[in-house]
Amino acid sequence: MNTYQLEGKRLVIDVRERIAKGEHPRREILNAIKSAPVGTIFEIHLPHRAEPLVANLQSFGMNVIVNEIEPMHFRLMAVKLDQF
């Protein structure tokens, strides 16, 4: 599965496998969000709640919804409303 998949205005980012391998893609995720156009909906799949990432998104003025889909599978949802 691709890590990043654009579906219309929705960007799905699934980094569960990468994090399981010991990678830390937070900076890469933040760069993708910064470069995306206003109006993009982000759906980020992670193996944990990722509070530092949530805090980063909130610092950009984004509201973040966190859902636990199943054990070791969390989904963060946010919409880019402003350019930053």
LUMLUM-827500 format. One record per residue: residue number from 0; residue in three letters; x, y, z of N, C-alpha, C, O, CB in turn. Coordinates in Angstrom, 3 decimals. Glycine has a CB too. Layout:
N
@seq=NUM; type=ALA; n.x=X; n.y=Y; n.z=Z; ca.x=X; ca.y=Y; ca.z=Z; c.x=X; c.y=Y; c.z=Z; o.x=X; o.y=Y; o.z=Z; cb.x=X; cb.y=Y; cb.z=Z
...
//
This chain:
84
@seq=0; type=MET; n.x=0.841; n.y=-1.190; n.z=0.000; ca.x=0.000; ca.y=0.000; ca.z=0.000; c.x=0.884; c.y=1.250; c.z=0.000; o.x=1.879; o.y=1.314; o.z=0.722; cb.x=-0.956; cb.y=0.000; cb.z=1.226
@seq=1; type=ASN; n.x=0.515; n.y=2.235; n.z=-0.809; ca.x=1.246; ca.y=3.491; ca.z=-0.829; c.x=1.045; c.y=4.221; c.z=0.489; o.x=-0.024; o.y=4.150; o.z=1.095; cb.x=0.796; cb.y=4.369; cb.z=-2.011
@seq=2; type=THR; n.x=2.081; n.y=4.921; n.z=0.926; ca.x=1.985; ca.y=5.703; ca.z=2.154; c.x=1.058; c.y=6.893; c.z=1.955; o.x=0.266; o.y=7.225; o.z=2.837; cb.x=3.375; cb.y=6.178; cb.z=2.603
@seq=3; type=TYR; n.x=1.159; n.y=7.543; n.z=0.778; ca.x=0.350; ca.y=8.725; ca.z=0.474; c.x=-0.537; c.y=8.417; c.z=-0.714; o.x=-0.062; o.y=7.931; o.z=-1.740; cb.x=1.243; cb.y=9.965; cb.z=0.187
@seq=4; type=GLN; n.x=-1.825; n.y=8.696; n.z=-0.581; ca.x=-2.764; ca.y=8.438; ca.z=-1.663; c.x=-3.758; c.y=9.580; c.z=-1.725; o.x=-4.492; o.y=9.823; o.z=-0.767; cb.x=-3.489; cb.y=7.080; cb.z=-1.469
@seq=5; type=LEU; n.x=-3.785; n.y=10.283; n.z=-2.852; ca.x=-4.707; ca.y=11.404; ca.z=-3.029; c.x=-5.993; c.y=10.893; c.z=-3.660; o.x=-5.976; o.y=10.293; o.z=-4.735; cb.x=-4.070; cb.y=12.524; cb.z=-3.902
@seq=6; type=GLU; n.x=-7.111; n.y=11.139; n.z=-2.978; ca.x=-8.429; ca.y=10.731; ca.z=-3.463; c.x=-9.296; c.y=11.982; c.z=-3.539; o.x=-9.977; o.y=12.332; o.z=-2.575; cb.x=-9.080; cb.y=9.636; cb.z=-2.529
@seq=7; type=GLY; n.x=-9.270; n.y=12.648; n.z=-4.675; ca.x=-9.991; ca.y=13.917; ca.z=-4.806; c.x=-9.345; c.y=14.970; c.z=-3.941; o.x=-8.172; o.y=15.294; o.z=-4.129; cb.x=-11.469; cb.y=13.755; cb.z=-4.428
@seq=8; type=LYS; n.x=-10.095; n.y=15.516; n.z=-2.986; ca.x=-9.553; ca.y=16.521; ca.z=-2.058; c.x=-9.062; c.y=15.875; c.z=-0.767; o.x=-8.679; o.y=16.575; o.z=0.170; cb.x=-10.616; cb.y=17.583; cb.z=-1.738
@seq=9; type=ARG; n.x=-9.071; n.y=14.543; n.z=-0.713; ca.x=-8.667; ca.y=13.835; ca.z=0.505; c.x=-7.302; c.y=13.199; c.z=0.299; o.x=-7.086; o.y=12.459; o.z=-0.661; cb.x=-9.713; cb.y=12.759; cb.z=0.894
@seq=10; type=LEU; n.x=-6.379; n.y=13.496; n.z=1.215; ca.x=-5.057; ca.y=12.888; ca.z=1.186; c.x=-4.990; c.y=11.866; c.z=2.311; o.x=-5.037; o.y=12.221; o.z=3.489; cb.x=-3.927; cb.y=13.962; cb.z=1.326
@seq=11; type=VAL; n.x=-4.880; n.y=10.594; n.z=1.938; ca.x=-4.796; ca.y=9.505; ca.z=2.909; c.x=-3.319; c.y=9.191; c.z=3.118; o.x=-2.598; o.y=8.886; o.z=2.168; cb.x=-5.593; cb.y=8.231; cb.z=2.426
@seq=12; type=ILE; n.x=-2.883; n.y=9.268; n.z=4.355; ca.x=-1.493; ca.y=8.991; ca.z=4.713; c.x=-1.510; c.y=7.834; c.z=5.707; o.x=-2.028; o.y=7.966; o.z=6.816; cb.x=-0.774; cb.y=10.268; cb.z=5.319
@seq=13; type=ASP; n.x=-0.946; n.y=6.710; n.z=5.305; ca.x=-0.916; ca.y=5.528; ca.z=6.182; c.x=0.539; c.y=5.193; c.z=6.472; o.x=1.251; o.y=4.677; o.z=5.611; cb.x=-1.658; cb.y=4.300; cb.z=5.526
@seq=14; type=VAL; n.x=0.973; n.y=5.489; n.z=7.687; ca.x=2.371; ca.y=5.263; ca.z=8.062; c.x=2.510; c.y=4.169; c.z=9.121; o.x=3.545; o.y=4.076; o.z=9.781; cb.x=2.989; cb.y=6.557; cb.z=8.576
@seq=15; type=ARG; n.x=1.495; n.y=3.355; n.z=9.284; ca.x=1.559; ca.y=2.305; ca.z=10.308; c.x=2.719; c.y=1.346; c.z=10.086; o.x=3.444; o.y=1.028; o.z=11.028; cb.x=0.260; cb.y=1.526; cb.z=10.337
@seq=16; type=GLU; n.x=2.905; n.y=0.881; n.z=8.859; ca.x=3.993; ca.y=-0.063; ca.z=8.581; c.x=5.354; c.y=0.592; c.z=8.754; o.x=6.284; o.y=-0.023; o.z=9.276; cb.x=3.864; cb.y=-0.624; cb.z=7.167
@seq=17; type=ARG; n.x=5.471; n.y=1.836; n.z=8.316; ca.x=6.753; ca.y=2.538; ca.z=8.430; c.x=7.137; c.y=2.746; c.z=9.893; o.x=8.301; o.y=2.582; o.z=10.258; cb.x=6.690; cb.y=3.892; cb.z=7.706
@seq=18; type=ILE; n.x=6.172; n.y=3.103; n.z=10.723; ca.x=6.458; ca.y=3.307; ca.z=12.147; c.x=6.817; c.y=1.971; c.z=12.793; o.x=7.694; o.y=1.912; o.z=13.654; cb.x=5.241; cb.y=3.955; cb.z=12.872
@seq=19; type=ALA; n.x=6.144; n.y=0.904; n.z=12.382; ca.x=6.464; ca.y=-0.426; ca.z=12.910; c.x=7.902; c.y=-0.819; c.z=12.584; o.x=8.521; o.y=-1.581; o.z=13.327; cb.x=5.495; cb.y=-1.474; cb.z=12.345
@seq=20; type=LYS; n.x=8.432; n.y=-0.305; n.z=11.483; ca.x=9.819; ca.y=-0.597; ca.z=11.085; c.x=10.821; c.y=0.331; c.z=11.780; o.x=12.025; o.y=0.236; o.z=11.543; cb.x=9.969; cb.y=-0.469; cb.z=9.561
@seq=21; type=GLY; n.x=10.324; n.y=1.225; n.z=12.636; ca.x=11.202; ca.y=2.108; ca.z=13.379; c.x=11.398; c.y=3.476; c.z=12.763; o.x=12.213; o.y=4.258; o.z=13.255; cb.x=12.504; cb.y=1.468; cb.z=13.535
@seq=22; type=GLU; n.x=10.674; n.y=3.789; n.z=11.698; ca.x=10.792; ca.y=5.102; ca.z=11.074; c.x=9.977; c.y=6.131; c.z=11.849; o.x=9.041; o.y=5.787; o.z=12.571; cb.x=10.332; cb.y=5.048; cb.z=9.605
@seq=23; type=HIS; n.x=10.347; n.y=7.396; n.z=11.688; ca.x=9.652; ca.y=8.504; ca.z=12.354; c.x=9.300; c.y=9.540; c.z=11.286; o.x=10.040; o.y=10.508; o.z=11.110; cb.x=10.538; cb.y=9.143; cb.z=13.501
@seq=24; type=PRO; n.x=8.176; n.y=9.357; n.z=10.562; ca.x=7.850; ca.y=10.219; ca.z=9.413; c.x=7.102; c.y=11.512; c.z=9.744; o.x=6.482; o.y=12.094; o.z=8.854; cb.x=7.036; cb.y=9.445; cb.z=8.452
@seq=25; type=ARG; n.x=7.141; n.y=11.978; n.z=10.992; ca.x=6.356; ca.y=13.166; ca.z=11.360; c.x=6.716; c.y=14.370; c.z=10.504; o.x=5.823; o.y=15.044; o.z=9.990; cb.x=6.566; cb.y=13.504; cb.z=12.833
@seq=26; type=ARG; n.x=8.009; n.y=14.657; n.z=10.339; ca.x=8.427; ca.y=15.823; ca.z=9.551; c.x=7.919; c.y=15.702; c.z=8.113; o.x=7.476; o.y=16.689; o.z=7.526; cb.x=9.974; cb.y=15.968; cb.z=9.566
@seq=27; type=GLU; n.x=7.980; n.y=14.509; n.z=7.551; ca.x=7.495; ca.y=14.262; ca.z=6.185; c.x=5.986; c.y=14.517; c.z=6.082; o.x=5.515; o.y=15.104; o.z=5.108; cb.x=7.819; cb.y=12.813; cb.z=5.753
@seq=28; type=ILE; n.x=5.242; n.y=14.074; n.z=7.087; ca.x=3.791; ca.y=14.300; ca.z=7.114; c.x=3.499; c.y=15.796; c.z=7.188; o.x=2.637; o.y=16.301; o.z=6.469; cb.x=3.139; cb.y=13.561; cb.z=8.316
@seq=29; type=LEU; n.x=4.215; n.y=16.499; n.z=8.055; ca.x=3.998; ca.y=17.938; ca.z=8.203; c.x=4.329; c.y=18.673; c.z=6.906; o.x=3.627; o.y=19.614; o.z=6.535; cb.x=4.846; cb.y=18.493; cb.z=9.360
@seq=30; type=ASN; n.x=5.381; n.y=18.260; n.z=6.219; ca.x=5.730; ca.y=18.888; ca.z=4.941; c.x=4.642; c.y=18.657; c.z=3.899; o.x=4.328; o.y=19.557; o.z=3.121; cb.x=7.071; cb.y=18.349; cb.z=4.426
@seq=31; type=ALA; n.x=4.062; n.y=17.451; n.z=3.877; ca.x=2.977; ca.y=17.151; ca.z=2.931; c.x=1.767; c.y=18.036; c.z=3.222; o.x=1.110; o.y=18.514; o.z=2.298; cb.x=2.578; cb.y=15.652; cb.z=3.008
@seq=32; type=ILE; n.x=1.475; n.y=18.251; n.z=4.491; ca.x=0.340; ca.y=19.087; ca.z=4.875; c.x=0.601; c.y=20.544; c.z=4.495; o.x=-0.287; o.y=21.226; o.z=3.982; cb.x=0.064; cb.y=18.967; cb.z=6.388
@seq=33; type=LYS; n.x=1.827; n.y=21.019; n.z=4.750; ca.x=2.167; ca.y=22.408; ca.z=4.410; c.x=2.057; c.y=22.661; c.z=2.913; o.x=1.627; o.y=23.737; o.z=2.497; cb.x=3.582; cb.y=22.742; cb.z=4.888
@seq=34; type=SER; n.x=2.444; n.y=21.673; n.z=2.093; ca.x=2.453; ca.y=21.884; ca.z=0.641; c.x=1.102; c.y=21.606; c.z=-0.021; o.x=0.914; o.y=21.927; o.z=-1.195; cb.x=3.504; cb.y=21.007; cb.z=0.010
@seq=35; type=ALA; n.x=0.168; n.y=21.019; n.z=0.712; ca.x=-1.153; ca.y=20.706; ca.z=0.145; c.x=-1.988; c.y=21.975; c.z=0.007; o.x=-1.819; o.y=22.924; o.z=0.773; cb.x=-1.896; cb.y=19.673; cb.z=1.025
@seq=36; type=PRO; n.x=-2.887; n.y=21.987; n.z=-0.970; ca.x=-3.743; ca.y=23.177; ca.z=-1.129; c.x=-4.774; c.y=23.305; c.z=-0.005; o.x=-5.168; o.y=22.319; o.z=0.618; cb.x=-4.462; cb.y=23.128; cb.z=-2.479
@seq=37; type=VAL; n.x=-5.199; n.y=24.552; n.z=0.234; ca.x=-6.272; ca.y=24.808; ca.z=1.207; c.x=-7.502; c.y=24.013; c.z=0.765; o.x=-7.805; o.y=23.941; o.z=-0.426; cb.x=-6.600; cb.y=26.357; cb.z=1.319
@seq=38; type=GLY; n.x=-8.197; n.y=23.428; n.z=1.715; ca.x=-9.375; ca.y=22.622; ca.z=1.412; c.x=-9.086; c.y=21.128; c.z=1.412; o.x=-10.009; o.y=20.318; o.z=1.319; cb.x=-9.936; cb.y=23.023; cb.z=0.077
@seq=39; type=THR; n.x=-7.808; n.y=20.752; n.z=1.517; ca.x=-7.453; ca.y=19.332; ca.z=1.539; c.x=-7.887; c.y=18.718; c.z=2.865; o.x=-7.686; o.y=19.298; o.z=3.932; cb.x=-5.928; cb.y=19.136; cb.z=1.320
@seq=40; type=ILE; n.x=-8.479; n.y=17.545; n.z=2.776; ca.x=-8.878; ca.y=16.763; ca.z=3.947; c.x=-7.786; c.y=15.719; c.z=4.167; o.x=-7.430; o.y=14.980; o.z=3.250; cb.x=-10.308; cb.y=16.086; cb.z=3.753
@seq=41; type=PHE; n.x=-7.262; n.y=15.666; n.z=5.379; ca.x=-6.205; ca.y=14.706; ca.z=5.692; c.x=-6.755; c.y=13.577; c.z=6.541; o.x=-7.462; o.y=13.799; o.z=7.524; cb.x=-5.038; cb.y=15.394; cb.z=6.414
@seq=42; type=GLU; n.x=-6.416; n.y=12.368; n.z=6.143; ca.x=-6.765; ca.y=11.164; ca.z=6.887; c.x=-5.444; c.y=10.453; c.z=7.133; o.x=-4.861; o.y=9.879; o.z=6.214; cb.x=-7.813; cb.y=10.242; cb.z=6.107
@seq=43; type=ILE; n.x=-4.974; n.y=10.492; n.z=8.376; ca.x=-3.664; ca.y=9.953; ca.z=8.716; c.x=-3.848; c.y=8.726; c.z=9.600; o.x=-4.478; o.y=8.798; o.z=10.655; cb.x=-2.785; cb.y=11.021; cb.z=9.425
@seq=44; type=HIS; n.x=-3.292; n.y=7.597; n.z=9.157; ca.x=-3.416; ca.y=6.333; ca.z=9.892; c.x=-2.097; c.y=6.030; c.z=10.600; o.x=-1.030; o.y=6.026; o.z=9.987; cb.x=-3.806; cb.y=5.164; cb.z=8.933
@seq=45; type=LEU; n.x=-2.197; n.y=5.776; n.z=11.911; ca.x=-1.029; ca.y=5.578; ca.z=12.764; c.x=-1.269; c.y=4.417; c.z=13.722; o.x=-2.416; o.y=4.039; o.z=13.962; cb.x=-0.703; cb.y=6.866; cb.z=13.551
@seq=46; type=PRO; n.x=-0.190; n.y=3.844; n.z=14.274; ca.x=-0.362; ca.y=2.744; ca.z=15.244; c.x=-0.587; c.y=3.227; c.z=16.674; o.x=-0.778; o.y=2.410; o.z=17.574; cb.x=0.851; cb.y=1.842; cb.z=15.214
@seq=47; type=HIS; n.x=-0.568; n.y=4.549; n.z=16.900; ca.x=-0.771; ca.y=5.125; ca.z=18.231; c.x=-1.417; c.y=6.502; c.z=18.077; o.x=-1.615; o.y=6.971; o.z=16.956; cb.x=0.582; cb.y=5.227; cb.z=19.016
@seq=48; type=ARG; n.x=-1.742; n.y=7.144; n.z=19.187; ca.x=-2.464; ca.y=8.426; ca.z=19.139; c.x=-1.635; c.y=9.568; c.z=18.557; o.x=-2.203; o.y=10.521; o.z=18.023; cb.x=-2.919; cb.y=8.805; cb.z=20.525
@seq=49; type=ALA; n.x=-0.332; n.y=9.498; n.z=18.645; ca.x=0.576; ca.y=10.501; ca.z=18.067; c.x=0.265; c.y=11.907; c.z=18.563; o.x=0.043; o.y=12.818; o.z=17.766; cb.x=0.496; cb.y=10.467; cb.z=16.545
@seq=50; type=GLU; n.x=0.249; n.y=12.078; n.z=19.878; ca.x=-0.061; ca.y=13.387; ca.z=20.465; c.x=0.853; c.y=14.505; c.z=19.960; o.x=0.363; o.y=15.613; o.z=19.740; cb.x=0.037; cb.y=13.303; cb.z=21.969
@seq=51; type=PRO; n.x=2.173; n.y=14.272; n.z=19.762; ca.x=3.005; ca.y=15.363; ca.z=19.224; c.x=2.552; c.y=15.813; c.z=17.831; o.x=2.577; o.y=17.007; o.z=17.531; cb.x=4.468; cb.y=14.921; cb.z=19.165
@seq=52; type=LEU; n.x=2.139; n.y=14.871; n.z=16.983; ca.x=1.651; ca.y=15.218; ca.z=15.647; c.x=0.337; c.y=15.990; c.z=15.753; o.x=0.135; o.y=16.976; o.z=15.045; cb.x=1.462; cb.y=13.947; cb.z=14.786
@seq=53; type=VAL; n.x=-0.547; n.y=15.543; n.z=16.630; ca.x=-1.818; ca.y=16.250; ca.z=16.844; c.x=-1.530; c.y=17.683; c.z=17.290; o.x=-2.163; o.y=18.622; o.z=16.807; cb.x=-2.700; cb.y=15.511; cb.z=17.905
@seq=54; type=ALA; n.x=-0.580; n.y=17.855; n.z=18.209; ca.x=-0.219; ca.y=19.196; ca.z=18.688; c.x=0.323; c.y=20.055; c.z=17.545; o.x=0.010; o.y=21.243; o.z=17.458; cb.x=0.826; cb.y=19.101; cb.z=19.820
@seq=55; type=ASN; n.x=1.138; n.y=19.454; n.z=16.665; ca.x=1.650; ca.y=20.191; ca.z=15.508; c.x=0.510; c.y=20.672; c.z=14.621; o.x=0.489; o.y=21.833; o.z=14.213; cb.x=2.613; cb.y=19.315; cb.z=14.696
@seq=56; type=LEU; n.x=-0.435; n.y=19.792; n.z=14.322; ca.x=-1.557; ca.y=20.156; ca.z=13.461; c.x=-2.393; c.y=21.253; c.z=14.111; o.x=-2.838; o.y=22.184; o.z=13.441; cb.x=-2.430; cb.y=18.926; cb.z=13.161
@seq=57; type=GLN; n.x=-2.602; n.y=21.137; n.z=15.416; ca.x=-3.375; ca.y=22.165; ca.z=16.125; c.x=-2.637; c.y=23.497; c.z=16.113; o.x=-3.272; o.y=24.552; o.z=16.077; cb.x=-3.656; cb.y=21.729; cb.z=17.576
@seq=58; type=SER; n.x=-1.310; n.y=23.466; n.z=16.143; ca.x=-0.538; ca.y=24.715; ca.z=16.099; c.x=-0.686; c.y=25.408; c.z=14.746; o.x=-0.452; o.y=26.611; o.z=14.637; cb.x=0.947; cb.y=24.437; cb.z=16.386
@seq=59; type=PHE; n.x=-1.075; n.y=24.650; n.z=13.711; ca.x=-1.354; ca.y=25.219; ca.z=12.384; c.x=-2.782; c.y=25.771; c.z=12.314; o.x=-3.194; o.y=26.296; o.z=11.280; cb.x=-1.144; cb.y=24.152; cb.z=11.285
@seq=60; type=GLY; n.x=-3.534; n.y=25.652; n.z=13.413; ca.x=-4.910; ca.y=26.127; ca.z=13.431; c.x=-5.909; c.y=25.090; c.z=12.938; o.x=-7.059; o.y=25.423; o.z=12.654; cb.x=-5.027; cb.y=27.363; cb.z=12.601
@seq=61; type=MET; n.x=-5.481; n.y=23.842; n.z=12.835; ca.x=-6.358; ca.y=22.776; ca.z=12.345; c.x=-7.032; c.y=22.075; c.z=13.527; o.x=-6.396; o.y=21.814; o.z=14.548; cb.x=-5.558; cb.y=21.753; cb.z=11.488
@seq=62; type=ASN; n.x=-8.316; n.y=21.777; n.z=13.379; ca.x=-9.012; ca.y=20.929; ca.z=14.349; c.x=-8.729; c.y=19.489; c.z=13.957; o.x=-8.814; o.y=19.133; o.z=12.782; cb.x=-10.569; cb.y=21.225; cb.z=14.389
@seq=63; type=VAL; n.x=-8.396; n.y=18.664; n.z=14.933; ca.x=-8.029; ca.y=17.275; ca.z=14.659; c.x=-8.992; c.y=16.346; c.z=15.388; o.x=-9.225; o.y=16.488; o.z=16.589; cb.x=-6.560; cb.y=16.990; cb.z=15.087
@seq=64; type=ILE; n.x=-9.544; n.y=15.397; n.z=14.648; ca.x=-10.406; ca.y=14.368; ca.z=15.228; c.x=-9.592; c.y=13.082; c.z=15.257; o.x=-9.043; o.y=12.664; o.z=14.237; cb.x=-11.754; cb.y=14.188; cb.z=14.408
@seq=65; type=VAL; n.x=-9.515; n.y=12.457; n.z=16.427; ca.x=-8.751; ca.y=11.217; ca.z=16.582; c.x=-9.733; c.y=10.087; c.z=16.880; o.x=-10.522; o.y=10.173; o.z=17.822; cb.x=-7.672; cb.y=11.345; cb.z=17.721
@seq=66; type=ASN; n.x=-9.680; n.y=9.036; n.z=16.078; ca.x=-10.514; ca.y=7.850; ca.z=16.297; c.x=-9.619; c.y=6.632; c.z=16.437; o.x=-8.645; o.y=6.478; o.z=15.700; cb.x=-11.530; cb.y=7.653; cb.z=15.135
@seq=67; type=GLU; n.x=-9.955; n.y=5.766; n.z=17.389; ca.x=-9.274; ca.y=4.473; ca.z=17.480; c.x=-10.112; c.y=3.494; c.z=16.674; o.x=-11.217; o.y=3.134; o.z=17.080; cb.x=-9.094; cb.y=3.992; cb.z=18.989
@seq=68; type=ILE; n.x=-9.585; n.y=3.059; n.z=15.524; ca.x=-10.305; ca.y=2.155; ca.z=14.629; c.x=-10.298; c.y=0.746; c.z=15.216; o.x=-11.319; o.y=0.058; o.z=15.231; cb.x=-9.674; cb.y=2.161; cb.z=13.208
@seq=69; type=GLU; n.x=-9.138; n.y=0.336; n.z=15.695; ca.x=-8.938; ca.y=-0.969; ca.z=16.339; c.x=-7.631; c.y=-0.853; c.z=17.118; o.x=-6.935; o.y=0.154; o.z=16.983; cb.x=-8.896; cb.y=-2.173; cb.z=15.277
@seq=70; type=PRO; n.x=-7.278; n.y=-1.840; n.z=17.923; ca.x=-5.998; ca.y=-1.747; ca.z=18.632; c.x=-4.844; c.y=-1.544; c.z=17.638; o.x=-4.769; o.y=-2.229; o.z=16.618; cb.x=-5.757; cb.y=-3.023; cb.z=19.484
@seq=71; type=MET; n.x=-3.956; n.y=-0.604; n.z=17.944; ca.x=-2.800; ca.y=-0.291; ca.z=17.107; c.x=-3.183; c.y=0.324; c.z=15.759; o.x=-2.414; o.y=0.252; o.z=14.801; cb.x=-1.990; cb.y=-1.541; cb.z=16.876
@seq=72; type=HIS; n.x=-4.387; n.y=0.937; n.z=15.685; ca.x=-4.798; ca.y=1.626; ca.z=14.456; c.x=-5.631; c.y=2.843; c.z=14.840; o.x=-6.798; o.y=2.734; o.z=15.217; cb.x=-5.608; cb.y=0.670; cb.z=13.507
@seq=73; type=PHE; n.x=-4.992; n.y=4.007; n.z=14.731; ca.x=-5.649; ca.y=5.274; ca.z=15.008; c.x=-5.757; c.y=6.068; c.z=13.716; o.x=-4.889; o.y=5.985; o.z=12.847; cb.x=-4.881; cb.y=6.076; cb.z=16.089
@seq=74; type=ARG; n.x=-6.835; n.y=6.842; n.z=13.600; ca.x=-7.036; ca.y=7.698; ca.z=12.419; c.x=-7.184; c.y=9.126; c.z=12.890; o.x=-8.021; o.y=9.434; o.z=13.738; cb.x=-8.288; cb.y=7.255; cb.z=11.588
@seq=75; type=LEU; n.x=-6.353; n.y=10.005; n.z=12.324; ca.x=-6.454; ca.y=11.439; ca.z=12.566; c.x=-7.107; c.y=12.053; c.z=11.344; o.x=-6.706; o.y=11.768; o.z=10.215; cb.x=-5.050; cb.y=12.085; cb.z=12.855
@seq=76; type=MET; n.x=-8.115; n.y=12.898; n.z=11.559; ca.x=-8.791; ca.y=13.594; ca.z=10.482; c.x=-8.669; c.y=15.091; c.z=10.723; o.x=-8.897; o.y=15.572; o.z=11.833; cb.x=-10.279; cb.y=13.161; cb.z=10.379
@seq=77; type=ALA; n.x=-8.307; n.y=15.827; n.z=9.669; ca.x=-8.186; ca.y=17.276; ca.z=9.767; c.x=-8.368; c.y=17.878; c.z=8.383; o.x=-8.153; o.y=17.215; o.z=7.368; cb.x=-6.816; cb.y=17.687; cb.z=10.376
@seq=78; type=VAL; n.x=-8.766; n.y=19.143; n.z=8.357; ca.x=-8.951; ca.y=19.872; ca.z=7.094; c.x=-8.069; c.y=21.111; c.z=7.122; o.x=-8.028; o.y=21.842; o.z=8.112; cb.x=-10.457; cb.y=20.261; cb.z=6.869
@seq=79; type=LYS; n.x=-7.368; n.y=21.332; n.z=6.022; ca.x=-6.524; ca.y=22.533; ca.z=5.918; c.x=-7.420; c.y=23.695; c.z=5.477; o.x=-7.904; o.y=23.723; o.z=4.346; cb.x=-5.322; cb.y=22.315; cb.z=4.898
@seq=80; type=LEU; n.x=-7.630; n.y=24.646; n.z=6.382; ca.x=-8.522; ca.y=25.769; ca.z=6.121; c.x=-7.779; c.y=27.037; c.z=5.701; o.x=-8.361; o.y=27.925; o.z=5.078; cb.x=-9.348; cb.y=26.053; cb.z=7.345
@seq=81; type=ASP; n.x=-6.493; n.y=27.119; n.z=6.042; ca.x=-5.706; ca.y=28.304; ca.z=5.735; c.x=-4.334; c.y=27.905; c.z=5.213; o.x=-3.844; o.y=26.812; o.z=5.500; cb.x=-5.568; cb.y=29.200; cb.z=6.973
@seq=82; type=GLN; n.x=-3.723; n.y=28.790; n.z=4.453; ca.x=-2.349; ca.y=28.565; ca.z=3.998; c.x=-1.413; c.y=28.935; c.z=5.157; o.x=-1.625; o.y=29.940; o.z=5.835; cb.x=-2.020; cb.y=29.413; cb.z=2.693
@seq=83; type=PHE; n.x=-0.389; n.y=28.123; n.z=5.376; ca.x=0.593; ca.y=28.432; ca.z=6.436; c.x=1.957; c.y=27.999; c.z=5.974; o.x=2.935; o.y=28.161; o.z=6.703; cb.x=0.230; cb.y=27.736; cb.z=7.781
//
